[in-house]
Amino acid sequence: MAKNQLKKCLWILDTIYRTGGISYKDLSARWEMEHGKDGIGKLSNSSFREYIHMIEDMFDINIDCISSNGYKYCITSEHDLDGRNARSRLLKAFAVNNILSSNSVLEGRVIYEEIPSGEKHLLPILDAMRMNREIEVVYASFNRQDPRTYRVEPYAVKVHHRRWYLLARYSGSGDFRHLALDRMKEVMMLDTTFTIDPGFDVDAYYDGAYGVLTGMEDEYDIEDVRIKVYNDFHRVEYLRTLPLHRSQKEVETSSEYAVFAYRLRPTDDFLNAVLALGGDAEVLDPTWFREYVAEELKRMLGRYY
């Protein structure tokens, strides 16, 4: 699918989603108002129906025209877009970018963090995922001087700390690995198709993971971690509105601090997230992780003295 077509599909889907349902007439008027200056022209009825079919095929979302609701087009899928699934998160990330890039009136008024090389490689990867096609990736790892070429099955994509990652399975061994999109030099879709493992569950795969450090079951158990966060600089409020991890629960509250509980594998990426809280946070347990954080703080302090 061409990049332009994907943006049009996302604009239509996002408009239907945000309005809760909209008629073709009203949607066409919005289209002309937002895209008239771009030379795209009017949204014909035939083009609109074609985009609807593309959306249904690409995102597995049902969109129907409800005559009893003023002939409005509504999302009628049983699994709507308010869940935690990857489709929902990906759509919302794309929708925001799509709104910003297609509205000239917002130019110079909205500042947001870009994801390095995200869209450049993400679109062809999504196309390959949609068609269950293998891809060939020329990859420049930080650990190697020369780029290497990998043939993989694209299973899932995930964004973490301003980087897109591809969860890929090697065609030969069946092993999984994360490939950062900003380290990809080339991505080419192959003619070879693959079958997704019917037992694969993306949420189960990332269960207990803080970011993209997975497959470490032998080194780290899923543990209950408690962190005491002091509210000197409103850090508690920040964590309440933007949790450190999806498992976060507030288990103790006072005017001076709050204790947050997490259930995950305390890998090094989570350690870095805790250290980023600075002096506003104190790990209570498990003991080994508290000591691990303390040792890392001593090492950091040694850089300055």
C-alpha positions as CSV (number, residue, x, y, z in Angstrom):
1,M,0.0,0.0,0.0
2,A,1.3,3.5,-0.9
3,K,2.2,5.8,1.9
4,N,-0.4,8.3,0.7
5,Q,-3.2,5.7,0.8
6,L,-2.3,4.7,4.3
7,K,-2.5,8.3,5.5
8,K,-5.9,8.7,3.9
9,C,-7.2,5.5,5.5
10,L,-5.9,6.6,8.9
11,W,-7.5,10.0,8.5
12,I,-10.9,8.4,7.7
13,L,-10.7,5.9,10.5
14,D,-9.6,8.5,13.0
15,T,-12.4,10.8,12.0
16,I,-15.0,8.1,12.4
17,Y,-13.5,7.0,15.7
18,R,-13.3,10.5,17.2
19,T,-16.8,11.6,16.1
20,G,-18.4,8.3,17.2
21,G,-20.0,8.0,13.8
22,I,-20.3,10.4,10.8
23,S,-22.2,10.5,7.5
24,Y,-20.5,10.3,4.2
25,K,-21.7,13.9,3.4
26,D,-20.2,15.3,6.6
27,L,-17.0,13.3,6.3
28,S,-16.6,14.5,2.7
29,A,-17.0,18.1,3.8
30,R,-14.3,17.7,6.5
31,W,-12.1,16.0,3.9
32,E,-12.4,19.0,1.5
33,M,-11.9,21.5,4.3
34,E,-8.7,19.9,5.6
35,H,-7.3,18.6,2.3
36,G,-8.7,21.1,-0.2
37,K,-5.4,23.1,-0.3
38,D,-3.4,20.0,-0.8
39,G,-4.7,19.4,-4.3
40,I,-6.2,16.0,-3.2
41,G,-9.6,17.0,-4.3
42,K,-13.0,15.7,-3.3
43,L,-13.6,12.4,-1.6
44,S,-15.7,10.5,-4.1
45,N,-18.2,7.9,-2.9
46,S,-16.3,5.1,-4.7
47,S,-13.0,6.1,-3.2
48,F,-14.5,6.3,0.2
49,R,-15.9,2.8,0.0
50,E,-12.5,1.6,-1.3
51,Y,-10.8,3.1,1.7
52,I,-13.3,1.5,4.1
53,H,-12.5,-1.9,2.6
54,M,-8.8,-1.2,3.1
55,I,-9.3,-0.2,6.7
56,E,-11.3,-3.3,7.4
57,D,-8.7,-5.5,5.8
58,M,-5.7,-3.8,7.4
59,F,-6.9,-3.2,11.0
60,D,-9.6,-6.0,11.2
61,I,-12.1,-3.3,12.1
62,N,-15.8,-3.4,11.0
63,I,-17.3,-0.1,9.8
64,D,-21.0,-0.1,8.9
65,C,-23.5,2.5,7.7
66,I,-26.2,2.6,10.3
67,S,-29.5,3.8,8.7
68,S,-31.2,4.2,12.1
69,N,-28.5,6.7,13.1
70,G,-28.8,9.1,10.3
71,Y,-26.9,6.9,7.8
72,K,-23.7,7.4,9.8
73,Y,-20.6,5.3,9.4
74,C,-19.7,3.7,12.7
75,I,-17.2,1.3,14.1
76,T,-19.2,-1.8,14.9
77,S,-16.4,-4.3,15.8
78,E,-16.9,-6.3,19.0
79,H,-13.3,-5.4,19.9
80,D,-13.4,-1.6,19.7
81,L,-10.4,0.7,19.7
82,D,-10.4,1.5,23.4
83,G,-8.6,-1.6,24.5
84,R,-4.9,-2.2,25.3
85,N,-4.3,-4.1,22.0
86,A,-1.4,-3.2,19.7
87,R,-3.8,-2.2,17.0
88,S,-5.3,0.5,19.2
89,R,-2.0,1.9,20.3
90,L,-0.6,1.9,16.8
91,L,-3.6,3.6,15.3
92,K,-3.6,6.4,17.9
93,A,0.1,7.0,17.4
94,F,-0.4,7.3,13.7
95,A,-3.6,9.3,14.0
96,V,-1.8,12.1,16.0
97,N,1.0,12.3,13.5
98,N,-1.5,12.3,10.6
99,I,-3.5,15.2,12.1
100,L,-0.4,17.2,12.6
101,S,1.0,16.6,9.1
102,S,-2.3,17.2,7.3
103,N,-3.3,20.5,9.0
104,S,-1.3,23.5,7.8
105,V,-3.0,25.7,10.3
106,L,-1.1,23.8,13.1
107,E,2.3,24.3,11.5
108,G,4.7,26.0,13.9
109,R,2.3,25.6,16.8
110,V,2.7,22.0,17.8
111,I,6.0,20.6,18.9
112,Y,6.4,16.9,19.4
113,E,9.2,14.3,19.8
114,E,10.0,12.6,16.6
115,I,10.9,8.9,16.5
116,P,14.1,8.3,14.6
117,S,13.5,6.5,11.2
118,G,10.2,5.3,12.5
119,E,7.8,6.0,9.7
120,K,10.4,5.4,7.0
121,H,10.7,1.7,7.8
122,L,7.5,1.2,9.7
123,L,5.1,1.4,6.7
124,P,6.8,-1.4,4.6
125,I,7.0,-3.5,7.8
126,L,3.3,-3.1,8.5
127,D,2.5,-4.0,4.9
128,A,4.6,-7.2,5.3
129,M,2.8,-8.0,8.6
130,R,-0.6,-7.4,7.0
131,M,0.2,-9.9,4.2
132,N,2.3,-12.3,6.4
133,R,5.3,-11.9,4.2
134,E,8.9,-12.3,5.2
135,I,11.3,-9.4,5.0
136,E,15.0,-8.9,4.5
137,V,16.6,-6.4,6.8
138,V,20.0,-4.8,6.4
139,Y,20.8,-4.1,10.0
140,A,23.7,-2.1,11.6
141,S,23.9,-3.2,15.2
142,F,25.8,-1.2,17.8
143,N,27.8,-4.4,18.6
144,R,29.1,-4.9,15.0
145,Q,31.2,-2.7,12.7
146,D,29.6,-3.9,9.5
147,P,25.8,-4.2,8.7
148,R,24.4,-7.7,8.4
149,T,21.4,-8.9,6.4
150,Y,18.7,-10.9,8.2
151,R,15.7,-12.7,6.8
152,V,12.9,-12.6,9.3
153,E,9.2,-13.0,9.9
154,P,7.7,-9.7,11.2
155,Y,5.5,-10.6,14.2
156,A,4.9,-7.3,16.0
157,V,6.0,-3.7,16.4
158,K,6.4,-1.8,19.6
159,V,7.5,1.7,20.5
160,H,9.6,2.2,23.6
161,H,11.4,5.4,24.7
162,R,11.1,7.1,21.3
163,R,12.2,4.1,19.3
164,W,10.2,1.7,17.2
165,Y,11.2,-2.0,17.6
166,L,10.3,-4.9,15.4
167,L,9.7,-8.3,17.1
168,A,11.0,-10.6,14.5
169,R,11.3,-14.4,14.3
170,Y,14.3,-15.8,12.3
171,S,13.0,-17.9,9.4
172,G,15.5,-20.7,10.1
173,S,15.8,-21.1,13.8
174,G,12.5,-19.7,14.9
175,D,14.2,-17.6,17.6
176,F,12.7,-14.2,18.4
177,R,14.7,-11.0,18.4
178,H,14.0,-7.2,18.6
179,L,15.4,-5.1,15.8
180,A,15.4,-1.3,16.3
181,L,14.0,0.5,13.2
182,D,16.5,3.3,13.6
183,R,19.3,0.8,13.0
184,M,17.8,-0.6,9.8
185,K,19.5,0.5,6.6
186,E,17.2,-1.3,4.2
187,V,13.9,-3.2,4.5
188,M,12.7,-5.3,1.6
189,M,9.5,-7.4,1.4
190,L,10.0,-10.9,0.1
191,D,7.6,-13.1,-1.9
192,T,7.8,-15.8,0.8
193,T,4.9,-16.0,3.1
194,F,4.8,-17.3,6.7
195,T,2.2,-18.5,9.2
196,I,1.9,-16.8,12.5
197,D,2.3,-19.3,15.4
198,P,-1.4,-19.9,16.5
199,G,-0.1,-20.0,20.1
200,F,1.6,-16.7,20.0
201,D,0.1,-14.0,22.2
202,V,1.8,-10.6,22.1
203,D,0.5,-9.5,25.5
204,A,1.7,-12.8,27.0
205,Y,5.1,-12.4,25.3
206,Y,5.6,-9.0,27.0
207,D,4.2,-10.1,30.3
208,G,6.5,-8.9,33.0
209,A,8.7,-6.9,30.6
210,Y,9.4,-3.2,31.2
211,G,10.4,-2.5,27.6
212,V,11.8,-4.8,25.0
213,L,14.2,-6.8,27.1
214,T,12.4,-10.2,26.8
215,G,13.5,-13.8,26.8
216,M,15.3,-13.4,30.2
217,E,13.2,-15.8,32.2
218,D,16.3,-17.7,33.3
219,E,17.9,-14.5,34.7
220,Y,15.0,-12.6,36.1
221,D,11.8,-13.8,37.8
222,I,8.6,-11.7,37.7
223,E,8.7,-10.0,41.1
224,D,6.7,-7.5,43.2
225,V,8.7,-4.3,43.3
226,R,7.7,-1.5,45.7
227,I,9.1,2.1,45.2
228,K,8.5,4.9,47.6
229,V,8.2,8.2,45.8
230,Y,8.5,11.5,47.6
231,N,6.3,14.4,46.6
232,D,8.7,17.3,47.0
233,F,8.5,18.2,43.4
234,H,5.0,16.8,42.6
235,R,6.7,13.5,41.4
236,V,3.8,11.5,42.8
237,E,1.3,13.4,40.6
238,Y,3.5,12.9,37.6
239,L,3.5,9.1,38.1
240,R,-0.2,9.0,38.8
241,T,-0.9,10.6,35.4
242,L,1.9,8.8,33.5
243,P,2.6,5.4,35.2
244,L,6.1,4.0,35.0
245,H,4.7,0.6,34.0
246,R,1.2,-0.8,33.1
247,S,1.3,-2.9,36.3
248,Q,1.6,0.2,38.6
249,K,-0.6,0.4,41.6
250,E,-0.6,2.9,44.4
251,V,-0.6,0.9,47.6
252,E,0.2,3.6,50.2
253,T,-0.5,7.3,50.3
254,S,0.4,10.3,52.5
255,S,0.8,14.0,52.0
256,E,4.6,13.6,51.7
257,Y,5.0,10.4,49.6
258,A,3.3,7.5,47.9
259,V,4.3,3.9,47.5
260,F,3.8,2.4,44.1
261,A,3.9,-1.4,43.5
262,Y,4.9,-3.1,40.2
263,R,4.9,-6.6,39.0
264,L,7.6,-7.2,36.4
265,R,11.0,-8.5,35.7
266,P,13.4,-5.9,37.1
267,T,15.8,-5.9,34.2
268,D,18.4,-3.2,33.5
269,D,16.0,-1.0,31.4
270,F,13.7,-0.8,34.5
271,L,16.7,0.0,36.6
272,N,17.4,3.0,34.3
273,A,13.8,4.1,34.6
274,V,14.1,4.0,38.4
275,L,17.4,5.9,38.4
276,A,15.8,8.6,36.2
277,L,13.5,9.4,39.1
278,G,16.6,10.6,41.0
279,G,16.4,11.5,44.6
280,D,12.6,11.5,44.5
281,A,12.4,7.7,44.7
282,E,13.6,4.9,47.0
283,V,13.3,1.2,46.2
284,L,11.8,-0.6,49.2
285,D,11.9,-4.2,47.9
286,P,12.9,-6.7,46.8
287,T,16.1,-6.3,48.8
288,W,18.5,-7.5,46.1
289,F,17.1,-4.8,43.7
290,R,17.3,-2.1,46.3
291,E,21.0,-3.0,46.8
292,Y,21.5,-3.2,43.0
293,V,20.1,0.3,42.6
294,A,22.4,1.5,45.5
295,E,25.5,0.0,43.8
296,E,24.6,1.7,40.6
297,L,24.2,5.0,42.4
298,K,27.7,4.6,43.9
299,R,29.1,3.9,40.5
300,M,27.4,7.0,39.1
301,L,28.7,9.1,42.0
302,G,32.2,7.9,41.3
303,R,32.1,9.6,37.9
304,Y,32.0,12.9,39.7
305,Y,34.5,12.3,42.5
